[in-house]
Amino acid sequence: MSRATIESLDHDGRGVAHVDGKVIFIEGALTGEIVEYASFRTKPKYELASVSRVVKASSQRVSPPCPHFGVCGGCSMQHLHPVSQIAAKQRVLEDALWHIGRLHPEQLYAPISGPALGYRYRARLSVRVAPNTGGVLIGFHQKRSNSVTALESCAILPAAVSRLLPELKRLIASMSTPHRLPQIEIAIGAAQTALVLSHLEPLTENDRRHLREFADCHSVVWYLQSKGPESVELFYPTDASPLHYRLADFAVDLHFQPTDFTQVNHGVNQMLVRRAMALLQPEAGERIADFFCGLGNFSLPIARSGADVIGIEGSETLVARAGANAAANGLAARCRFSVANLFEMTPERFARLGRLDKLLIDPPRDGAVDLVNALPASGHPQRIVYISCNPATLARDAAILVRDKGYALRGAGIASMFPHTSHVESIALFEH
């Protein structure tokens, strides 16, 4: 059995060691530990491995709160104390900014964090029928596998939803074609829990009766999905109120459909929006662009300040949702939303947007390189708040903003949006 001393954690939360001139990335190992490991992938310059035995444990190692940890692929860091997880993610952000962007922020913001358990208000559970391994399986994929973890509970789901997992297993087993029901998507709003059942065959009337009885018994709302996301439709109860979440600091309610993109962690999202507004400092009379605006998560708080908002997003569905949310909150006069591919932004297209005093940018993992490259040589927006779900692309784009566009990186910090995973959400402020 091979042995190694762990030097650090990488951006995926794996322990990093050097053995005989090779880098070994070891799942389940923590900084400072001595472990025995078994490799499952070997390359000329590195190996991927998992811990077989901890010889000397870190003081930050804890007992995972979930019995499925280590098999389930939903979490990768439950063995590390939650406070230490936050510190590790802050280092991932700092390392990316320096090694990729050659930048140090003038200020490191205090991390944004919330409860480490019960935080996940969105989830996509796979369903499999496996007669030889317990019948119906419902859960996340296993680590490094397409097999499904048979979850009886889930520590990162709200407790009321976690308790539904065995009930859902029994429900699926009672259906006419359980092997044709590939997934259940969970979306939790302020007043209801929605379940979206994907079905590859038409449901029988008996199936529909089972779903109605389940909804009545457990106070959930069923949606059905027969094809792609556009096929999702409300099933029962038919008079269910729309899903929504509230940004209390800004007196804003945002309605969404169960398959719309929303942040999974409502509590941390509240704090992230609060910090974004504090850094952006929107004021009445300003004209501010919200790029990758989604359904208005940042646009509407900006508009509530009195500023005029231009929200731009690539999804027609989300742009329509943002417009409806603005109208429902009495902010339509201050908001203008439009559809555009921001991954193909050019200086000419940017110029057509007119005067912009400030920007908020919240891109997907690919970042916003074309957008930041399109910023004008003069007449820059004075302030940019950049929210990122990928430190590497944030660092790349930050280097462009600082070196090519003349901005200063005033500060950066992380938001612990996904405790117990290696996912790093961050926020940065640039000023010209």
C-alpha atoms as one frame of an Amber mdcrd trajectory, in Angstrom:
protein
   0.000   0.000   0.000   1.407   3.421  -0.980   1.841   6.137   1.645   1.972
   9.936   1.310   2.061  13.141   3.334  -0.572  15.634   2.173   0.823  19.062
   1.360  -2.328  20.985   0.424  -5.840  20.752  -1.035  -6.523  21.373  -4.707
  -9.485  23.220  -6.209 -11.536  20.003  -6.145 -10.920  19.450  -2.431  -8.476
  16.581  -2.989  -5.288  16.157  -1.010  -2.122  16.891  -2.975   1.096  14.946
  -2.403   4.328  14.265  -4.286   5.598  10.697  -4.437   8.618   9.648  -6.513
   8.401  12.785  -8.639   4.692  12.443  -9.416   1.785  14.508  -8.177  -0.828
  12.394  -6.409  -4.365  13.798  -6.017  -5.989  11.860  -3.180  -9.738  12.003
  -2.527 -10.613  12.068   1.165  -7.210  13.308   2.364  -6.587  16.568   4.236
  -3.628  18.915   4.530  -0.966  17.672   6.956  -2.227  14.099   7.072  -0.241
  10.959   6.454  -2.392   8.519   4.505  -2.245   5.245   2.694  -3.890   5.443
  -0.697  -4.933   3.394  -3.708  -4.686   4.870  -7.205  -7.573   4.468  -9.624
  -6.050   6.394 -12.546  -2.372   6.579 -13.433  -0.796   9.003 -15.880   2.895
   9.685 -16.619   2.984  12.857 -14.470   0.176  12.359 -11.954  -2.153   9.861
 -10.344  -5.713  10.059  -9.037  -6.270   8.114  -5.848  -8.510   7.660  -2.818
  -7.646   7.203   0.832  -7.384   3.627   2.052  -6.342   4.461   5.620  -5.569
   7.620   7.555  -2.300   7.015   9.409  -2.093  10.475  11.001  -5.280  12.550
  10.988  -5.618  16.309  10.674  -7.037  18.201  13.647  -9.630  19.536  11.199
 -10.952  16.082  10.283 -14.500  15.463  11.510 -17.004  12.628  11.282 -19.152
  13.159   8.163 -22.752  14.025   9.130 -24.188  11.869   6.336 -23.987   8.039
   6.352 -23.762   8.048   2.549 -20.607  10.198   2.423 -17.794   8.525   0.535
 -20.159   6.687  -1.798 -22.548   9.463  -2.846 -21.111  11.954  -5.303 -23.198
  14.843  -3.976 -20.599  15.933  -1.399 -16.807  15.734  -1.345 -15.729  17.581
   1.832 -17.899  16.424   4.723 -14.775  15.043   6.433 -13.385  18.594   6.802
 -14.686  20.979   9.483 -17.063  23.521   7.879 -14.953  26.484   9.049 -11.881
  24.900   7.482 -13.823  24.299   4.257 -14.451  28.046   4.027 -10.777  28.811
   4.637  -9.756  26.290   1.966 -12.104  27.891  -0.567 -10.742  31.342   0.236
  -7.259  29.991  -0.541  -8.514  28.523  -3.833  -9.760  31.990  -4.816  -6.528
  33.724  -3.765  -4.399  31.121  -5.548  -6.405  31.466  -8.764  -6.175  35.262
  -8.714  -2.416  35.087  -8.253  -1.372  32.097 -10.361  -3.719  32.846 -13.271
  -4.215  36.605 -13.052  -1.055  37.666 -11.167  -3.301  39.760  -8.956  -3.748
  40.364  -5.262  -6.991  42.098  -4.213  -6.512  45.205  -2.116  -8.925  43.732
   0.434 -10.086  40.215   1.251 -13.750  40.293   2.181 -15.022  38.291   5.116
 -16.497  35.039   3.800 -20.267  34.830   3.401 -21.590  31.672   5.012 -24.722
  30.095   6.445 -25.800  26.722   7.837 -23.671  23.835   6.581 -26.610  21.387
   6.514 -30.139  21.556   5.151 -29.228  24.362   2.770 -29.939  22.841  -0.634
 -33.241  24.130  -2.005 -32.702  22.697  -5.481 -31.661  19.161  -6.381 -31.933
  16.673  -9.223 -32.330  13.104  -8.017 -31.777  10.166 -10.326 -34.155   7.198
 -10.236 -33.097   3.668 -11.119 -34.776   0.272 -10.849 -32.236  -2.319  -9.684
 -33.947  -5.557  -8.600 -30.651  -7.080  -7.441 -29.688  -4.131  -5.214 -32.844
  -3.134  -3.408 -35.450  -2.386  -6.055 -35.961   1.347  -6.649 -32.957   3.573
  -6.006 -33.354   7.348  -5.598 -30.382   9.641  -5.036 -27.349  11.366  -6.499
 -24.849   9.541  -8.673 -22.121   7.675  -6.883 -18.599   9.051  -7.033 -16.946
   8.344 -10.389 -19.958   6.312 -11.497 -23.307   6.471 -13.230 -24.733   4.215
 -10.539 -27.199   5.790  -8.143 -26.685   6.068  -4.395 -29.692   4.635  -2.576
 -30.425   7.568  -0.279 -32.605   7.050   2.768 -31.782  10.579   3.929 -29.698
  13.552   2.766 -28.008  15.924   5.191 -27.757  18.832   2.756 -31.449  18.815
   1.818 -33.914  20.532   4.169 -35.042  18.026   6.793 -38.636  17.898   5.562
 -37.463  16.982   2.062 -34.882  14.510   3.326 -37.678  12.666   5.141 -39.530
  12.309   1.831 -36.836  10.143   0.246 -38.078   6.751   1.549 -41.648   7.799
   0.710 -40.612   8.697  -2.835 -38.953   5.310  -3.183 -42.204   3.582  -2.240
 -44.189   5.841  -4.550 -42.013   5.084  -7.580 -42.173   1.351  -6.821 -45.984
   1.570  -6.961 -46.048   3.140 -10.438 -46.837   1.173 -13.579 -43.453   1.747
 -15.298 -40.918   2.758 -12.618 -38.018   1.984 -14.991 -39.297   4.775 -17.268
 -39.173   7.469 -14.578 -35.525   8.622 -14.773 -35.427  11.554 -12.377 -37.178
  13.758  -9.843 -36.207  17.404  -9.659 -36.759  19.269  -6.390 -37.376  23.023
  -6.242 -38.262  24.659  -2.928 -39.783  28.103  -2.661 -40.811  30.257   0.275
 -44.239  28.630   0.537 -44.101  25.291  -1.260 -42.005  22.340  -2.346 -42.275
  21.378  -6.011 -41.358  17.962  -7.392 -40.868  17.508 -11.126 -41.313  13.914
 -12.263 -39.721  13.010 -15.601 -41.604  10.234 -17.377 -40.673   8.566 -20.646
 -44.035   6.811 -21.028 -47.558   8.201 -20.539 -48.758   7.833 -16.953 -51.797
   5.699 -16.236 -54.773   7.003 -14.326 -53.672   4.849 -11.412 -50.216   6.496
 -11.538 -51.842   9.909 -11.444 -53.964   8.890  -8.473 -50.827   7.828  -6.591
 -49.225  11.213  -7.309 -52.284  13.120  -6.093 -52.446  11.080  -2.899 -48.725
  11.669  -2.278 -49.161  15.420  -2.785 -52.102  15.563  -0.372 -50.290  13.494
   2.244 -46.953  15.345   2.111 -48.017  18.875   1.089 -45.990  19.004  -2.113
 -46.800  20.137  -5.644 -46.253  17.808  -8.595 -45.106  18.920 -12.021 -44.741
  16.488 -14.915 -42.017  16.514 -17.577 -42.482  14.275 -20.624 -39.643  15.669
 -22.765 -37.280  18.650 -22.346 -37.618  21.520 -19.842 -40.156  23.229 -22.109
 -42.581  20.341 -21.528 -42.824  20.868 -17.754 -46.410  21.457 -16.660 -48.211
  21.784 -13.354 -50.065  18.573 -12.495 -51.415  18.714  -8.950 -52.748  20.552
  -7.061 -53.919  22.623  -9.986 -54.500  25.711  -7.834 -50.957  25.735  -6.371
 -49.458  29.199  -6.002 -46.319  29.969  -8.071 -42.909  29.196  -6.620 -41.142
  32.254  -5.286 -38.387  33.411  -2.952 -38.085  36.744  -1.181 -35.168  39.169
  -0.894 -36.384  40.782   2.294 -33.749  43.549   2.419 -35.078  44.932  -0.847
 -38.779  44.047  -0.483 -38.598  41.947  -3.646 -40.363  38.659  -4.436 -39.021
  36.633  -7.340 -41.272  34.060  -8.965 -39.771  31.120 -10.820 -40.681  27.840
 -12.442 -39.249  24.624 -10.967 -36.714  24.125 -13.773 -35.569  27.781 -13.920
 -32.033  28.519 -12.755 -32.027  29.859  -9.206 -29.381  29.670  -6.494 -29.663
  26.484  -4.450 -28.836  28.196  -1.158 -31.471  30.821  -0.408 -29.870  32.057
   2.815 -26.430  32.653   1.300 -28.041  34.171  -1.796 -29.729  36.749   0.449
 -26.349  37.698   1.923 -24.629  37.683  -1.465 -27.196  40.079  -2.930 -26.808
  42.296   0.132 -23.030  42.439  -0.317 -23.298  42.980  -4.068 -25.521  46.012
  -3.505 -23.185  47.365  -0.815 -20.247  47.129  -3.224 -22.098  48.358  -6.304
 -23.691  51.303  -4.443 -26.479  51.881  -6.977 -28.021  55.336  -6.824 -31.040
  57.076  -8.292 -30.285  58.472 -11.730 -27.588  55.938 -12.555 -27.798  53.587
 -15.503 -26.563  50.129 -14.559 -26.243  46.933 -16.602 -26.859  43.509 -15.086
 -25.178  41.020 -17.410 -26.358  37.398 -17.202 -29.338  38.764 -15.275 -31.360
  35.541 -15.068 -34.799  36.124 -13.599 -33.763  39.373 -11.888 -31.980  38.234
  -8.712 -29.705  41.314  -8.784 -31.610  43.503 -11.267 -34.593  44.107  -9.018
 -32.569  45.113  -5.923 -30.611  47.518  -8.150 -33.863  48.993  -9.437 -35.237
  49.256  -5.897 -32.408  51.718  -5.191 -33.777  54.071  -7.846 -31.261  53.272
 -10.584 -32.306  52.307 -14.113 -31.349  48.734 -14.966 -30.554  47.090 -18.274
 -30.742  43.337 -17.744 -29.265  41.113 -20.454 -29.471  37.326 -20.560 -29.164
  34.601 -23.191 -32.355  32.758 -22.213 -35.624  34.087 -23.620 -37.504  32.265
 -20.867 -35.529  33.904 -18.081 -35.748  37.340 -19.698 -39.533  36.995 -19.807
 -39.492  35.881 -16.164 -37.351  38.883 -15.189 -39.755  41.279 -16.897 -42.724
  39.701 -15.161 -40.944  39.879 -11.792 -40.138  43.553 -12.320 -43.784  44.295
 -13.109 -45.047  42.286 -10.125 -42.769  44.263  -7.805 -43.696  47.651  -9.246
 -40.269  48.127 -10.850 -41.083  47.805 -14.550 -40.462  51.507 -15.202 -36.850
  51.182 -14.033 -36.033  47.893 -15.786 -35.410  46.949 -19.390 -34.583  43.327
 -20.162 -33.365  41.894 -23.447 -32.013  38.658 -24.915 -28.437  38.552 -26.210
 -25.578  36.082 -26.458 -23.059  37.633 -24.085 -20.429  35.105 -25.156 -20.321
  36.936 -28.493 -20.142  40.488 -27.197 -18.161  42.980 -29.324 -17.082  46.590
 -28.678 -19.635  47.721 -31.269 -22.500  45.886 -29.577 -21.389  47.145 -26.183
 -21.320  50.740 -27.446 -24.920  50.409 -28.622 -26.005  49.916 -25.010 -25.309
  53.589 -24.367 -23.984  55.187 -21.194 -23.446  52.722 -18.356 -22.339  54.025
 -14.969 -21.799  50.617 -13.340 -21.940  46.923 -14.179 -22.900  43.766 -12.385
 -21.625  40.588 -14.056 -22.779  37.126 -12.938 -21.715  34.638 -15.626 -21.771
  30.836 -15.686 -18.569  28.820 -15.240 -17.132  29.896 -18.602 -16.842  33.467
 -17.346 -17.252  36.643 -19.374 -14.077  37.050 -21.413 -15.751  38.471 -24.542
 -17.762  40.877 -22.423 -14.789  42.309 -20.512 -12.744  42.500 -23.732 -15.573
  44.554 -25.263 -15.384  47.313 -22.643 -14.544  50.656 -24.284 -11.105  52.274
 -24.244 -12.631  55.398 -22.702 -15.841  56.217 -20.870 -15.626  53.075 -18.753
 -18.287  52.174 -16.212 -16.787  53.408 -12.965 -17.507  50.293 -10.919 -17.940
  46.590 -11.681 -19.169  43.921  -9.293 -18.270  40.493 -10.665 -19.904  37.400
  -9.153 -18.286  34.133 -10.159 -18.850  30.408  -9.777 -15.384  29.579 -11.137
 -12.254  31.191  -9.615 -10.184  30.323 -12.688 -12.322  32.284 -15.156 -12.749
  35.113 -12.650  -8.944  35.375 -12.424  -8.587  35.343 -16.207 -11.218  38.066
 -16.642  -9.814  40.081 -13.718  -6.419  40.196 -15.428  -8.050  41.698 -18.531
  -9.925  44.280 -16.470  -6.810  45.347 -14.572  -4.093  45.152 -17.227  -6.017
  46.019 -20.384  -8.902  48.150 -19.139  -7.291  50.106 -16.304  -9.398  48.855
 -13.388  -8.176  48.223  -9.850  -9.175  45.045  -8.031 -10.430  46.609  -4.806
 -11.515  43.428  -3.080 -12.583  39.824  -3.406 -14.035  37.097  -1.209 -15.969
  33.877  -1.259 -19.570  32.934  -0.558 -20.061  29.418   0.831 -22.976  28.657
  -1.458 -22.352  24.882  -1.516 -21.023  23.632   1.853 -19.399  20.181   1.807
 -18.573  20.492  -1.903 -15.517  21.945  -3.632 -17.656  24.517  -5.485 -16.360
  28.087  -4.910 -18.680  31.065  -5.367 -16.978  34.437  -5.147 -17.513  38.163
  -5.500 -15.054  40.846  -6.599 -15.113  44.640  -6.923 -13.318  46.572  -9.669
 -13.064  50.364  -9.853 -11.803  52.619 -12.615
